[in-house]
Amino acid sequence: MSVLFKFLYSQLFVTPPVPQHDFSGETVIIVGANIGLGLEAARHIARLKAGHLVLAVRTQSKGETAKRDIVASTGISPDAVSVRIVDLSSNKSVIAFSHTIYAEFKKVDALLLNASILPFTFATNEDGVELGVATNVIGTFLLAILMLPLLRVSATIKPVHLSIVASEVHAFTTLPEKKHAHIFNALNVNSPDFERLQERYNVTKLMQVFIARELAQRVDCDRVIVNFLNPGLCHSNLTSTAKGWGSFVVETLKYWIGRTTEVGSRTLVHALSAGKESHGQYLSDCKVEPPAVFVTSDEGVKVQKRLWEELTEILENVRPGILKNIA
Ligand SMILES: NC(=O)c1ccc[n+]([C@@H]2O[C@H](COP(=O)([O-])OP(=O)(O)OC[C@H]3O[C@@H](n4cnc5c(N)ncnc54)[C@H](OP(=O)(O)O)[C@@H]3O)[C@@H](O)[C@H]2O)c1
């Protein structure tokens, strides 16, 4: 089935089921929980009796507003919801957040890496790294790997979950920067491509798929289930930075066939309760689906290895010894 046909079929004819998983006693962290899909996923998980919910956000006041909203709409105790600060675009912030979680929680049953940005202009973080790559890729996997030891020890009765919110747009690119000797370095150079539709966003979503697959190969699914998912095209704040034709196309599609934020968020909650069959897999419409053809092609397999090697070198520089966290 072509990517486009699959996309249209899914948007027009598939409605992900309302989540029913019981999160009683579970500590769940959602990164990017103040608006959009993360907020609605948090609301579902609160309704499904989460033991403790951590709203990981970059602005305290936005997190507190989200907390009040979730408490009022679900009846969850305010004591069972915490707001903690993390900015995925900053390695320092991610490391500080992980220290906070280790200090405050003896166990974490689910970590949802949901926050991403859709960059349309070239901008860099405090370390001079392009913001899309810094946030969607480096910060996301820095946090995943920092949290692995805590996740592993939390799996006493059943495996815990580490889920990454990817996207079907990973299939809309084959990562043009793969022609360069160093992919991450090539991505740090401004180019006219940057403002072409959502090229950078698509590239970072493809990188998430490759790196999550590689990470899953090194993680025991009896302890930590690593999966990544596609929520479908949904109403949210994500495309508010978009400009020109890219913006027009996406907004028109959203108007006609976009899922509501709540409906899209069901796929996030599903990933956090999916079984071992989802380990290392791409979930779309709450089912394991093959990723884009490029991902499993001979060339894709090589690109995946290169990305893993480059990323782990970067992370080892950011946090020497971090790779020991991967069993
Ligand atoms: N909406 C769709 O159609 C769609 C489709 C496929 C995949 N996705 C994926 O779904 C996920 C959620 O997106 P969404 O549509 O809900 O977008 P959204 O409405 O823009 O929400 C994104 C969330 O991420 C947070 N965030 C952004 N940058 C951050 C950073 N540096 N550190 C920490 N948090 C940060 C935002 O916080 P602030 O409020 O502070 O900005 C917000 O809470 C993303 O991974 C996106 O790629 C969305």
PDBQT file of the ligand as one rigid body, heavy atoms in Angstrom, charges set to zero:
ROOT
HETATM    1  N1  LIG A 401      -0.140  16.793  15.599  1.00  0.00    +0.000 N 
HETATM    2  C1  LIG A 401       0.142  15.944  14.619  1.00  0.00    +0.000 C 
HETATM    3  O1  LIG A 401      -0.507  15.929  13.572  1.00  0.00    +0.000 OA
HETATM    4  C2  LIG A 401       1.266  14.964  14.784  1.00  0.00    +0.000 A 
HETATM    5  C3  LIG A 401       1.424  13.973  13.807  1.00  0.00    +0.000 A 
HETATM    6  C4  LIG A 401       2.457  13.057  13.946  1.00  0.00    +0.000 A 
HETATM    7  C5  LIG A 401       3.293  13.126  15.035  1.00  0.00    +0.000 A 
HETATM    8  N2  LIG A 401       3.122  14.108  15.963  1.00  0.00    +0.000 N 
HETATM    9  C6  LIG A 401       4.032  14.143  17.111  1.00  0.00    +0.000 C 
HETATM   10  O2  LIG A 401       3.278  14.214  18.294  1.00  0.00    +0.000 OA
HETATM   11  C7  LIG A 401       4.074  14.805  19.325  1.00  0.00    +0.000 C 
HETATM   12  C8  LIG A 401       3.266  15.846  20.052  1.00  0.00    +0.000 C 
HETATM   13  O3  LIG A 401       2.991  16.888  19.160  1.00  0.00    +0.000 OA
HETATM   14  P1  LIG A 401       1.684  17.797  19.216  1.00  0.00    +0.000 P 
HETATM   15  O4  LIG A 401       1.050  17.670  17.896  1.00  0.00    +0.000 OA
HETATM   16  O5  LIG A 401       0.919  17.542  20.426  1.00  0.00    +0.000 OA
HETATM   17  O6  LIG A 401       2.399  19.223  19.257  1.00  0.00    +0.000 OA
HETATM   18  P2  LIG A 401       2.219  20.488  20.202  1.00  0.00    +0.000 P 
HETATM   19  O7  LIG A 401       0.786  20.814  20.378  1.00  0.00    +0.000 OA
HETATM   20  O8  LIG A 401       3.100  21.519  19.589  1.00  0.00    +0.000 OA
HETATM   21  O9  LIG A 401       2.825  20.004  21.595  1.00  0.00    +0.000 OA
HETATM   22  C9  LIG A 401       4.204  19.790  21.732  1.00  0.00    +0.000 C 
HETATM   23  C10 LIG A 401       4.584  19.699  23.183  1.00  0.00    +0.000 C 
HETATM   24  O10 LIG A 401       6.004  19.567  23.250  1.00  0.00    +0.000 OA
HETATM   25  C11 LIG A 401       6.513  20.579  24.099  1.00  0.00    +0.000 C 
HETATM   26  N3  LIG A 401       7.856  20.964  23.719  1.00  0.00    +0.000 N 
HETATM   27  C12 LIG A 401       8.265  21.572  22.577  1.00  0.00    +0.000 A 
HETATM   28  N4  LIG A 401       9.585  21.793  22.624  1.00  0.00    +0.000 NA
HETATM   29  C13 LIG A 401      10.020  21.319  23.812  1.00  0.00    +0.000 A 
HETATM   30  C14 LIG A 401      11.278  21.266  24.453  1.00  0.00    +0.000 A 
HETATM   31  N5  LIG A 401      12.373  21.779  23.888  1.00  0.00    +0.000 N 
HETATM   32  N6  LIG A 401      11.356  20.699  25.671  1.00  0.00    +0.000 NA
HETATM   33  C15 LIG A 401      10.273  20.199  26.273  1.00  0.00    +0.000 A 
HETATM   34  N7  LIG A 401       9.044  20.229  25.723  1.00  0.00    +0.000 NA
HETATM   35  C16 LIG A 401       8.926  20.797  24.513  1.00  0.00    +0.000 A 
HETATM   36  C17 LIG A 401       5.537  21.727  23.966  1.00  0.00    +0.000 C 
HETATM   37  O11 LIG A 401       5.693  22.631  25.057  1.00  0.00    +0.000 OA
HETATM   38  P3  LIG A 401       5.433  24.216  24.887  1.00  0.00    +0.000 P 
HETATM   39  O12 LIG A 401       3.971  24.433  25.077  1.00  0.00    +0.000 OA
HETATM   40  O13 LIG A 401       6.266  24.808  25.969  1.00  0.00    +0.000 OA
HETATM   41  O14 LIG A 401       5.890  24.600  23.519  1.00  0.00    +0.000 OA
HETATM   42  C18 LIG A 401       4.240  20.948  23.987  1.00  0.00    +0.000 C 
HETATM   43  O15 LIG A 401       3.911  20.581  25.299  1.00  0.00    +0.000 OA
HETATM   44  C19 LIG A 401       5.320  15.324  18.632  1.00  0.00    +0.000 C 
HETATM   45  O16 LIG A 401       6.372  14.398  18.801  1.00  0.00    +0.000 OA
HETATM   46  C20 LIG A 401       4.925  15.362  17.168  1.00  0.00    +0.000 C 
HETATM   47  O17 LIG A 401       6.026  15.243  16.307  1.00  0.00    +0.000 OA
HETATM   48  C21 LIG A 401       2.125  15.030  15.875  1.00  0.00    +0.000 A 
ENDROOT
TORSDOF 0
